[in-house]
Amino acid sequence: MMANRKNGYRGTGILLTALREPGRMMGFEPGEWDLLLRVARHTRLLGRLAVIVDEAGEMEQLPASVRDHFKAARVFVTHYQRTARWEINRILAALEGDDVPLVLLKGGAYILAGLPPSRGRLLSDVDLLVPRELLDSFEQTLLAHGWESVKLEEYDQRYYRTWMHELPPLSHPERGLEVDIHHTISPLTSRLNPDPEKLFRDSISLADKRLRVLQPVDMVLHSAVHLFHDGEFINGLRDLVDLADLFQHFGKHADFWEKLVGRARSQGLLRPLFYALRYTKRLLAAELPDSVVAAAGEGAPSGPILRLMDNLIEAVMIPEHPDFPRRRRAAAQWLLYVRSHWLRMPPGMLLQHLARKKIMRWRQRKTIARTSAQGSR
């Protein structure tokens, strides 16, 4: 601990310390509080820390400046969650009684179902799962009620509609919250190929019967697939915290663990489950049954690949010091991004896609540079 204090948590493990051992926060010095608040805000976990402190009844024991940051974070989270609830309400209103099975995913599901990951959780979009045969009519309904496509490039439209597991994102200009409409939980060209019909069949109704959420084991598996195969680790630690919450909450039910492994095996998702168990335990000290960890080990990669993944995941999950960015982290993010596309596409398609995206980024930079030059005249 003293070594970490002297080097300013350049690693930085201060947020992991606060998440694993919340009581340690009460002994933090002013400089440590400053770093924790900055790192937690960057990782979208400031609201979560505020909830932890609130639930422990220690909010009033904090320095006034820290208390103000936490209270502001709670207000911010409340606003975003209310916005998500309203977006879902508007979607239901647009359907006007049409019989479309809507399964909420990720943040929206946690909030509407009142699950532990919703505590202090921010979300920037609403994710829905809709049967593939209803995608076109559902999308047209939203477009007719004012939602607009976020991805306007012809290539992006074709990419989503031909190869991906979701439509191009939609957003209503009056509200701005993105709506992502999925028809399964992994890209059509992915090496993972879970059966979406099973997801719909076993989903669970909410109080509002027009809405459903995935059953517990599918909710966990989708979270694991999203984190360890989509390749975007911008909110990686937050998503890992979600998984730890789900394990703790659903794991209280006697049959959950057996059903989880069985479902992962039948849906071909043992690899993402293995990673979810491994890294929630290693980084967040999640308490998991040894038998389940061993069973999920069937999905483990070879030794060299696993050692590489350990290094990459640690590099992207342990937040960096805002004042001391690490090249290792940037390199790890790039490698995981390439890995996700390798898992998502056949080699020929992957090369074509990456080349296309590189050309598009080059054109965008050139356009921005030209606009800036014209504006400075």
PAMAR-708722 format. One record per residue (C-alpha): x, y, z; residue number from 1. Coordinates in steps of 0.001 Angstrom, whole numbers, plus 500000, padded with zeros to 6 digits. Layout:
<node <X, Y, Z>, NUM>
...
END
This chain:
<node <500000, 500000, 500000>, 1>
<node <502759, 502452, 500893>, 2>
<node <504528, 501751, 497605>, 3>
<node <501332, 502529, 495753>, 4>
<node <500887, 505747, 497712>, 5>
<node <504386, 506903, 496903>, 6>
<node <504060, 506367, 493173>, 7>
<node <500574, 507873, 493026>, 8>
<node <498907, 504618, 491922>, 9>
<node <500356, 505106, 488454>, 10>
<node <499210, 501520, 487756>, 11>
<node <496541, 502341, 488845>, 12>
<node <494920, 499975, 491294>, 13>
<node <493170, 502527, 493449>, 14>
<node <489757, 501961, 491847>, 15>
<node <490056, 498173, 492145>, 16>
<node <490959, 498649, 495812>, 17>
<node <487834, 500747, 496349>, 18>
<node <485609, 498220, 494570>, 19>
<node <487033, 495149, 496321>, 20>
<node <487489, 496647, 499777>, 21>
<node <485199, 499688, 500099>, 22>
<node <486178, 500188, 503724>, 23>
<node <489670, 501150, 502624>, 24>
<node <488313, 504357, 501115>, 25>
<node <487699, 505805, 504567>, 26>
<node <491450, 505909, 505119>, 27>
<node <492336, 507655, 501865>, 28>
<node <494356, 510838, 501915>, 29>
<node <493288, 513945, 499895>, 30>
<node <495564, 513090, 496956>, 31>
<node <494175, 509569, 496818>, 32>
<node <490599, 510833, 496856>, 33>
<node <491433, 513177, 493979>, 34>
<node <492872, 510321, 491926>, 35>
<node <490027, 507941, 492768>, 36>
<node <487372, 510442, 491727>, 37>
<node <489117, 511170, 488439>, 38>
<node <489634, 507518, 487570>, 39>
<node <486124, 506479, 488641>, 40>
<node <484550, 509227, 486540>, 41>
<node <486607, 508219, 483496>, 42>
<node <485561, 504564, 483834>, 43>
<node <481890, 505511, 484426>, 44>
<node <481986, 503989, 487910>, 45>
<node <481737, 507134, 490031>, 46>
<node <478016, 506593, 490552>, 47>
<node <478697, 503027, 491632>, 48>
<node <481177, 504167, 494280>, 49>
<node <478637, 506720, 495497>, 50>
<node <476080, 503933, 495957>, 51>
<node <478599, 501779, 497833>, 52>
<node <479396, 504602, 500258>, 53>
<node <475704, 505500, 500643>, 54>
<node <474676, 501921, 501390>, 55>
<node <477417, 501671, 504008>, 56>
<node <476015, 504764, 505725>, 57>
<node <479350, 506550, 505495>, 58>
<node <478539, 509408, 503104>, 59>
<node <478521, 512022, 505878>, 60>
<node <481932, 510847, 507099>, 61>
<node <483608, 511857, 503844>, 62>
<node <485385, 515144, 503171>, 63>
<node <482837, 517715, 501979>, 64>
<node <484384, 517995, 498502>, 65>
<node <484288, 514213, 497989>, 66>
<node <480725, 514053, 499264>, 67>
<node <479687, 516695, 496736>, 68>
<node <481206, 514694, 493856>, 69>
<node <479385, 511554, 494952>, 70>
<node <476051, 513315, 495379>, 71>
<node <476409, 514917, 491956>, 72>
<node <477184, 511497, 490480>, 73>
<node <473970, 510099, 491975>, 74>
<node <471978, 512942, 490377>, 75>
<node <473699, 512307, 487043>, 76>
<node <472883, 508580, 487178>, 77>
<node <469262, 509268, 488101>, 78>
<node <468934, 511551, 485086>, 79>
<node <470417, 509026, 482667>, 80>
<node <468325, 506161, 483995>, 81>
<node <465167, 508282, 483809>, 82>
<node <466085, 509166, 480224>, 83>
<node <466445, 505463, 479372>, 84>
<node <463086, 504646, 480954>, 85>
<node <461452, 507428, 478923>, 86>
<node <463067, 506195, 475693>, 87>
<node <461654, 502734, 476334>, 88>
<node <458269, 504301, 477080>, 89>
<node <458368, 506160, 473748>, 90>
<node <459259, 502967, 471890>, 91>
<node <456271, 501191, 473420>, 92>
<node <454037, 504142, 472526>, 93>
<node <455270, 504013, 468925>, 94>
<node <454305, 500356, 468658>, 95>
<node <450688, 501220, 469571>, 96>
<node <449789, 497702, 470628>, 97>
<node <451693, 495877, 467875>, 98>
<node <452654, 492430, 469084>, 99>
<node <456462, 492719, 468962>, 100>
<node <458407, 490743, 471583>, 101>
<node <460857, 493278, 473054>, 102>
<node <463661, 491797, 475132>, 103>
<node <465715, 494421, 476984>, 104>
<node <469465, 493850, 477088>, 105>
<node <472320, 495066, 479322>, 106>
<node <471762, 498390, 481101>, 107>
<node <468101, 498758, 480194>, 108>
<node <467394, 495234, 481435>, 109>
<node <469229, 495820, 484717>, 110>
<node <467295, 499030, 485371>, 111>
<node <463807, 497832, 484422>, 112>
<node <464273, 494508, 486238>, 113>
<node <465758, 496212, 489321>, 114>
<node <468920, 494099, 489279>, 115>
<node <472105, 494929, 491270>, 116>
<node <474149, 496160, 488259>, 117>
<node <471684, 499041, 487935>, 118>
<node <473028, 500604, 491140>, 119>
<node <474777, 503801, 490100>, 120>
<node <475020, 502625, 486491>, 121>
<node <475257, 504998, 483568>, 122>
<node <474126, 503954, 480095>, 123>
<node <474415, 505684, 476753>, 124>
<node <471966, 503580, 474742>, 125>
<node <468982, 501262, 474940>, 126>
<node <469592, 497743, 473638>, 127>
<node <466703, 495605, 472447>, 128>
<node <466442, 492060, 471123>, 129>
<node <463755, 491580, 468468>, 130>
<node <462982, 488475, 466347>, 131>
<node <464759, 488769, 463010>, 132>
<node <461574, 488367, 460989>, 133>
<node <460154, 491490, 462690>, 134>
<node <463237, 493688, 462289>, 135>
<node <462116, 495538, 459164>, 136>
<node <458626, 496369, 460404>, 137>
<node <459943, 497403, 463832>, 138>
<node <462597, 499650, 462305>, 139>
<node <460068, 501237, 459937>, 140>
<node <457750, 501914, 462868>, 141>
<node <460456, 503786, 464758>, 142>
<node <461521, 505715, 461644>, 143>
<node <457910, 506759, 461068>, 144>
<node <457801, 508100, 464636>, 145>
<node <460870, 510304, 464314>, 146>
<node <463871, 508113, 465037>, 147>
<node <466748, 508514, 462582>, 148>
<node <469673, 506330, 461567>, 149>
<node <472971, 507285, 463210>, 150>
<node <475109, 505511, 460600>, 151>
<node <474537, 507233, 457257>, 152>
<node <477468, 505894, 455221>, 153>
<node <476361, 503317, 452654>, 154>
<node <479142, 500939, 453702>, 155>
<node <478147, 501134, 457392>, 156>
<node <474531, 500411, 456525>, 157>
<node <475529, 497340, 454473>, 158>
<node <477986, 496201, 457172>, 159>
<node <475320, 496198, 459874>, 160>
<node <472516, 494725, 457801>, 161>
<node <474526, 491995, 456080>, 162>
<node <477004, 490790, 458679>, 163>
<node <476121, 492080, 462123>, 164>
<node <473746, 490959, 464856>, 165>
<node <472023, 494342, 464983>, 166>
<node <470655, 497127, 462814>, 167>
<node <472452, 500459, 462435>, 168>
<node <471778, 502468, 465626>, 169>
<node <468773, 504788, 465720>, 170>
<node <468375, 508010, 467668>, 171>
<node <465476, 510424, 468151>, 172>
<node <466614, 514041, 467528>, 173>
<node <464596, 515335, 470495>, 174>
<node <466309, 513028, 472989>, 175>
<node <469572, 511780, 471501>, 176>
<node <469758, 508413, 473273>, 177>
<node <470787, 505667, 470844>, 178>
<node <468580, 502625, 470328>, 179>
<node <470382, 499446, 469248>, 180>
<node <468090, 496782, 467815>, 181>
<node <469567, 493264, 467926>, 182>
<node <468224, 490031, 466480>, 183>
<node <470824, 487818, 468185>, 184>
<node <473790, 488353, 470514>, 185>
<node <476758, 487777, 468210>, 186>
<node <477501, 488762, 464583>, 187>
<node <476199, 486459, 461866>, 188>
<node <479765, 485875, 460645>, 189>
<node <481124, 485250, 464154>, 190>
<node <482709, 482029, 465325>, 191>
<node <480099, 482096, 468086>, 192>
<node <476681, 480983, 466920>, 193>
<node <474184, 480871, 469810>, 194>
<node <470586, 480041, 468938>, 195>
<node <468476, 483232, 469282>, 196>
<node <465230, 481244, 469380>, 197>
<node <466299, 479789, 472728>, 198>
<node <466948, 483298, 474036>, 199>
<node <463417, 484437, 473146>, 200>
<node <461756, 481221, 474272>, 201>
<node <463279, 481331, 477751>, 202>
<node <463093, 485100, 478295>, 203>
<node <461140, 486425, 481289>, 204>
<node <458272, 488936, 481355>, 205>
<node <458565, 492099, 483439>, 206>
<node <455728, 493810, 485295>, 207>
<node <454902, 495521, 482015>, 208>
<node <454079, 492446, 479943>, 209>
<node <455180, 494192, 476758>, 210>
<node <458784, 493948, 477963>, 211>
<node <460974, 490974, 478672>, 212>
<node <464534, 490280, 479828>, 213>
<node <466786, 487313, 479223>, 214>
<node <466647, 484528, 481775>, 215>
<node <469497, 484753, 484344>, 216>
<node <471950, 482382, 482664>, 217>
<node <471428, 483978, 479246>, 218>
<node <471814, 487451, 480757>, 219>
<node <475203, 486462, 482163>, 220>
<node <476319, 484819, 478935>, 221>
<node <475297, 487806, 476832>, 222>
<node <477226, 490129, 479141>, 223>
<node <480266, 487875, 478799>, 224>
<node <479984, 487735, 475000>, 225>
<node <479573, 491506, 474793>, 226>
<node <482637, 492155, 476945>, 227>
<node <485075, 489539, 475702>, 228>
<node <484142, 489283, 472022>, 229>
<node <482935, 492737, 470942>, 230>
<node <486401, 494211, 471434>, 231>
<node <485422, 497625, 472797>, 232>
<node <486878, 497927, 476285>, 233>
<node <486082, 501626, 476805>, 234>
<node <483678, 500591, 479576>, 235>
<node <485375, 497264, 480211>, 236>
<node <485788, 497532, 483976>, 237>
<node <482193, 498712, 484398>, 238>
<node <481003, 495706, 482381>, 239>
<node <483157, 493395, 484499>, 240>
<node <481534, 494879, 487612>, 241>
<node <478151, 494076, 486014>, 242>
<node <479212, 490452, 485665>, 243>
<node <480437, 490240, 489251>, 244>
<node <477075, 491633, 490408>, 245>
<node <475149, 489101, 488336>, 246>
<node <477255, 486215, 489653>, 247>
<node <476683, 487303, 493236>, 248>
<node <472949, 487926, 492771>, 249>
<node <471938, 484901, 490710>, 250>
<node <474496, 482623, 492365>, 251>
<node <472350, 482545, 495508>, 252>
<node <469956, 480209, 493700>, 253>
<node <470999, 476583, 494034>, 254>
<node <470544, 475559, 490400>, 255>
<node <472010, 478684, 488784>, 256>
<node <475613, 477520, 488442>, 257>
<node <474749, 474134, 486971>, 258>
<node <472338, 475726, 484492>, 259>
<node <474915, 478386, 483582>, 260>
<node <477592, 475907, 482575>, 261>
<node <475084, 473682, 480792>, 262>
<node <473675, 476595, 478819>, 263>
<node <477132, 477866, 477894>, 264>
<node <478050, 474412, 476642>, 265>
<node <474866, 473949, 474597>, 266>
<node <475113, 477459, 473080>, 267>
<node <478852, 477192, 472326>, 268>
<node <479712, 479992, 474783>, 269>
<node <482091, 478272, 477200>, 270>
<node <485033, 480471, 476133>, 271>
<node <483416, 483822, 477059>, 272>
<node <482058, 482278, 480264>, 273>
<node <485546, 481080, 481171>, 274>
<node <486919, 484598, 480702>, 275>
<node <484052, 486133, 482707>, 276>
<node <484699, 483814, 485646>, 277>
<node <488467, 484158, 485443>, 278>
<node <488661, 487946, 485391>, 279>
<node <485881, 488735, 487852>, 280>
<node <487767, 486512, 490284>, 281>
<node <491245, 487848, 489486>, 282>
<node <490411, 491544, 489328>, 283>
<node <487325, 491941, 491535>, 284>
<node <487829, 489041, 493959>, 285>
<node <484428, 487552, 493049>, 286>
<node <483520, 484511, 495118>, 287>
<node <482834, 481681, 492686>, 288>
<node <482344, 477927, 493169>, 289>
<node <485547, 476054, 492336>, 290>
<node <483537, 473370, 490560>, 291>
<node <482038, 475945, 488194>, 292>
<node <485403, 477517, 487424>, 293>
<node <486788, 474056, 486706>, 294>
<node <483839, 473100, 484486>, 295>
<node <484098, 476329, 482493>, 296>
<node <487786, 475513, 482054>, 297>
<node <486699, 473308, 479149>, 298>
<node <486450, 476551, 477222>, 299>
<node <489912, 477806, 478157>, 300>
<node <492360, 478614, 475349>, 301>
<node <495838, 477129, 475117>, 302>
<node <498473, 478167, 477648>, 303>
<node <500260, 480775, 475486>, 304>
<node <496974, 482377, 474384>, 305>
<node <495729, 482500, 477966>, 306>
<node <498931, 484163, 479189>, 307>
<node <498586, 486733, 476415>, 308>
<node <494930, 487357, 477311>, 309>
<node <495844, 487776, 480990>, 310>
<node <498302, 490503, 480052>, 311>
<node <495936, 492230, 477629>, 312>
<node <492918, 492149, 479943>, 313>
<node <494929, 493402, 482897>, 314>
<node <496297, 496247, 480770>, 315>
<node <492849, 497449, 479676>, 316>
<node <490910, 496709, 482874>, 317>
<node <493245, 498335, 485386>, 318>
<node <492625, 502054, 484821>, 319>
<node <495581, 504203, 483928>, 320>
<node <496558, 507337, 485808>, 321>
<node <495056, 510343, 483975>, 322>
<node <498431, 512097, 484103>, 323>
<node <500512, 509066, 483124>, 324>
<node <498951, 507323, 480081>, 325>
<node <500516, 503968, 479300>, 326>
<node <501616, 502794, 475864>, 327>
<node <500977, 499261, 477040>, 328>
<node <497283, 500040, 477474>, 329>
<node <496943, 501588, 474015>, 330>
<node <498699, 498590, 472448>, 331>
<node <496486, 496154, 474379>, 332>
<node <493316, 497940, 473279>, 333>
<node <494411, 497770, 469647>, 334>
<node <495284, 494061, 469868>, 335>
<node <491940, 493243, 471508>, 336>
<node <490159, 495280, 468832>, 337>
<node <491876, 493273, 466087>, 338>
<node <491157, 490040, 467993>, 339>
<node <487446, 490857, 468184>, 340>
<node <487305, 491368, 464424>, 341>
<node <489273, 488159, 463836>, 342>
<node <486634, 486305, 465875>, 343>
<node <483860, 488186, 464100>, 344>
<node <484839, 487730, 460434>, 345>
<node <486560, 485340, 458021>, 346>
<node <490100, 486531, 457111>, 347>
<node <489223, 487906, 453658>, 348>
<node <486264, 489879, 454962>, 349>
<node <488366, 491135, 457876>, 350>
<node <491103, 492537, 455639>, 351>
<node <488555, 494193, 453378>, 352>
<node <486712, 495710, 456352>, 353>
<node <489802, 497063, 458127>, 354>
<node <491135, 498528, 454877>, 355>
<node <487806, 500183, 454182>, 356>
<node <487610, 501665, 457683>, 357>
<node <491172, 502973, 457404>, 358>
<node <490355, 504712, 454114>, 359>
<node <487192, 506214, 455616>, 360>
<node <489117, 507559, 458630>, 361>
<node <491769, 509035, 456295>, 362>
<node <489067, 510798, 454270>, 363>
<node <487443, 512134, 457449>, 364>
<node <490756, 513534, 458709>, 365>
<node <491399, 515106, 455307>, 366>
<node <487953, 516729, 455320>, 367>
<node <488440, 518076, 458852>, 368>
<node <491865, 519461, 457922>, 369>
<node <490446, 521147, 454810>, 370>
<node <487555, 522647, 456785>, 371>
<node <489926, 523952, 459467>, 372>
<node <492194, 525527, 456844>, 373>
<node <489245, 527266, 455197>, 374>
<node <487968, 528523, 458543>, 375>
<node <491319, 530060, 459446>, 376>
<node <491455, 532209, 456309>, 377>
END
